């Protein structure tokens, strides 16, 4: 695996960053790309050495690209645990919040609904921090977002809706079925990405955080799906 840093000029807005990232990501051999608008650079990982002329042709005349430095596999990115730290912290906060809300009653079903509701609300918040940048990142692995771009735009709002339904205990059964469908589609894309060993960013926390696509993403999705199935199979818990 070869990772190089390229200087990219000509980017003036978030839309430019998305365009550059998408075009470079479509080049044969590229496994991951992260474009920094403020610093005017792109970190590109590929199976083989990339032809700078080919990259320039791909970007067109609006953007100029030139190599800056090569990175070894050891220094290209921080450890997986360090990268996943924001996700782990969020889960800790969610669990603590659920325990504080339900420790008196000790109602397991209520705890699960609160966890699922808070999960969707919190994760949608991070997606809304960069609503414009979320759909392109999401479409890199979600099958439905790739086939239907509009889905990527409305997905954070679907999460908000599900979060509210769980927290208010309103039409819970519908929310559970919707959770299985939405996260099931995403999980299929995540699993394909992991099996193909593609190194891309995970959009579960939007684009505000540089979160890699790892087994943790698969686990978080399957956990939510498992909780939804458990609730549906135990009607008395609803």
C-alpha positions in Angstrom: 0.0 0.0 0.0 1.4 3.4 -1.0 0.2 6.6 0.7 1.2 10.0 -0.6 0.3 13.6 0.2 -0.6 15.9 -2.7 -0.9 19.7 -2.8 -4.2 20.7 -4.4 -4.8 24.2 -5.5 -8.0 25.8 -6.9 -10.4 24.6 -4.2 -12.5 27.5 -2.8 -15.4 25.8 -1.1 -16.7 22.6 0.4 -18.2 21.7 -3.0 -14.7 21.9 -4.5 -13.4 19.6 -1.8 -16.1 17.0 -2.5 -15.5 17.2 -6.2 -11.7 16.7 -5.9 -12.2 13.8 -3.4 -14.8 12.1 -5.6 -12.7 12.4 -8.8 -9.5 11.1 -7.1 -11.4 8.3 -5.4 -12.6 7.1 -8.8 -9.1 6.7 -10.2 -8.1 3.0 -10.7 -5.9 1.7 -7.8 -7.0 4.3 -5.3 -8.2 2.7 -2.1 -8.9 5.9 0.0 -8.6 9.6 -0.3 -9.0 12.5 2.2 -9.0 16.0 1.0 -8.4 18.9 3.4 -9.8 22.2 2.1 -8.1 24.5 4.5 -4.6 23.0 4.1 -5.1 22.5 0.3 -3.9 18.9 0.4 -5.1 15.4 -0.4 -3.9 12.2 1.3 -4.2 9.4 -1.2 -3.7 5.6 -0.6 -3.3 3.3 -3.5 -2.1 -0.2 -4.4 0.5 1.1 -6.9 2.3 4.4 -7.6 -0.1 6.8 -9.2 0.7 8.8 -12.4 0.5 12.5 -11.4 -0.4 13.4 -15.0 -3.3 11.0 -14.9 -4.5 12.6 -11.6 -4.2 16.1 -13.2 -6.2 15.0 -16.2 -8.8 13.5 -13.9 -9.2 16.8 -12.0 -9.3 18.9 -15.1 -7.9 22.5 -15.5 -9.8 24.0 -12.5 -7.6 22.2 -9.9 -3.8 21.8 -9.9 -2.3 18.8 -8.1 1.4 18.1 -7.2 3.1 15.5 -5.0 4.3 16.7 -1.5 5.6 13.6 0.3 5.3 9.9 0.7 4.1 8.3 3.9 5.1 4.9 5.2 2.3 2.6 6.3 3.3 3.2 9.9 3.0 6.9 9.7 0.2 7.3 7.3 -2.5 7.2 9.9 -2.8 6.9 13.7 -3.7 3.6 15.3 -7.2 2.1 14.8 -8.0 2.5 18.5 -7.0 6.2 18.5 -9.1 6.8 15.4 -12.1 5.1 16.9 -11.8 7.0 20.2 -14.7 9.5 19.3 -17.0 6.6 18.5 -16.1 4.7 21.7 -16.6 7.9 23.8 -20.0 8.5 22.3 -21.1 4.9 23.2 -19.9 5.4 26.7 -21.9 8.6 27.1 -25.0 6.9 25.6 -24.7 4.0 28.0 -24.2 6.3 31.0 -27.2 8.4 30.0 -29.4 5.4 29.6 -28.4 4.0 33.0 -29.1 7.4 34.7 -32.5 7.5 33.0 -33.6 4.0 34.0 -31.6 2.9 37.1 -34.6 3.4 39.4 -37.2 1.4 37.4 -34.7 -1.1 36.1 -36.8 -1.6 33.0 -34.6 -3.3 30.4 -37.0 -2.7 27.5 -37.2 1.0 28.3 -33.4 1.2 28.5 -33.1 -0.3 25.0 -35.6 2.2 23.6 -33.8 5.1 25.2 -30.5 3.9 23.9 -31.8 3.5 20.3 -33.5 6.9 20.5 -30.4 8.7 21.8 -28.2 6.8 19.3 -30.1 8.1 16.3 -30.4 11.7 17.7 -26.6 11.9 18.5 -25.4 10.4 15.3 -27.7 12.6 13.2 -26.3 15.6 15.0 -22.8 14.9 13.7 -24.1 14.3 10.2 -25.9 17.7 10.2 -22.6 19.4 11.0 -21.7 19.0 7.4 -24.9 18.1 5.6 -23.4 18.9 2.2 -20.4 16.7 2.7 -22.3 13.7 4.2 -24.1 12.3 1.1 -20.9 11.8 -1.1 -19.2 10.0 1.8 -22.2 7.9 2.6 -22.7 6.9 -1.0 -19.2 5.4 -1.1 -20.5 2.3 0.8 -24.3 2.5 1.3 -26.0 0.8 -1.7 -29.2 2.9 -1.6 -27.4 6.2 -1.2 -25.2 5.2 -4.2 -28.2 4.4 -6.4 -30.4 7.2 -5.1 -28.3 10.4 -4.1 -31.4 12.0 -2.6 -31.4 9.3 0.1 -28.1 10.5 1.4 -29.6 14.0 1.9 -32.6 12.8 3.8 -30.9 10.1 5.8 -29.9 12.3 8.8 -33.5 13.5 9.1 -34.8 9.9 9.0 -32.5 9.3 12.0 -33.9 12.3 13.8 -37.4 11.0 13.2 -36.6 7.5 14.5 -34.8 9.0 17.5 -37.9 11.0 18.4 -40.2 8.0 17.9 -38.2 5.9 20.2 -37.8 8.5 22.9 -41.5 9.5 22.8 -42.6 5.8 22.6 -44.6 6.7 19.5 -45.3 4.1 16.9 -42.4 2.1 18.3 -43.1 -1.0 16.1 -42.9 1.0 12.9 -39.7 2.6 14.2 -38.2 -0.8 14.9 -39.0 -2.1 11.4 -37.6 1.1 9.9 -34.4 0.6 11.9 -33.9 -2.9 10.6 -34.4 -1.8 7.0 -32.3 1.4 7.1 -29.4 -0.1 9.1 -29.7 -3.4 7.2 -29.1 -1.7 3.9 -26.1 0.2 5.3 -24.7 -2.9 7.0 -24.6 -4.7 3.6 -22.5 -1.9 2.2 -20.2 -1.9 5.3 -19.7 -5.6 5.0 -18.8 -5.4 1.3 -16.3 -2.7 2.1 -14.7 -4.7 4.8 -14.5 -7.8 2.7 -13.0 -5.9 -0.2 -10.5 -4.4 2.3 -11.3 -0.9 1.0 -9.9 1.9 3.2 -12.5 4.7 3.3 -14.0 7.0 5.8 -17.1 6.0 7.7 -19.9 8.5 7.5 -21.7 7.3 10.6 -20.5 10.4 12.4 -20.6 12.5 9.3 -17.5 14.1 7.9 -16.7 16.3 10.9 -14.6 13.4 12.4 -12.1 11.4 10.4 -13.5 8.0 11.4 -12.2 5.0 9.4 -14.4 2.2 8.1 -13.7 -0.7 10.5 -15.3 -3.7 12.1 -16.7 -1.2 14.8 -19.1 0.2 12.2 -20.4 -3.2 11.4 -20.8 -4.1 15.1 -22.6 -0.8 15.9 -25.1 -1.5 13.1 -25.7 -5.1 13.9 -26.1 -4.2 17.6 -28.9 -1.8 16.7 -30.5 -4.3 14.4 -30.3 -7.1 17.0 -31.9 -4.8 19.6 -34.8 -4.0 17.1 -35.4 -7.7 16.4 -35.3 -8.6 20.1 -38.0 -5.9 20.8 -40.2 -7.2 17.9 -39.9 -10.7 19.1 -41.0 -9.7 22.6 -44.3 -7.8 22.1 -44.7 -7.4 25.9 -41.7 -5.2 26.0 -43.3 -2.6 23.7 
